């Protein structure tokens, strides 16, 4: 990636779309273990900020599962040379002691695919993370669990609204 390409992406491309997500956010975290109904619905607060001169976003968040606090951190980026979105995600609940790396073709919204072991020596499962921003003050993060047989089921949904700083 050259400096010119990055500056163009910041001005009118994918990095500009990523930068639109920068801010303070609050909303609702929902968790599914089975497809029918979420097993958890809790408030979630998050901060998304640009790092390394806007090359990446850092998303830090806090929520709960029942009485257990959950903290997470994700780095989101757009790899210009590969024309791909990328992420690295860690969480006190969902990722254990591993880092989930994910990537996917750059498109209208952030959509990446990673995988994780089943913990019992079986085949790996896939994990899709999608971030949509229907308007400047709303983010929807959807995480989908995909079995080795290809069956997909929603696992997590976060619906954020931008926190407006009133200056009070």
Secondary structure, 3 states (H helix, E strand, C coil): CCHHHHHHHHHHCHHHHHHCCCEEEEEEEEECCCCCCCCEEEEEEEEEEEECCCCEEEEEEEEEECCEEEEEEEEEEEECCCCEEEEEEEECCCCCCCCEEEEEECCCCEEEEEEECCCCCCCCEEEEEEEEEEECCEEEEEEEEECCCCCEEEEEEEEEEECCCCCC
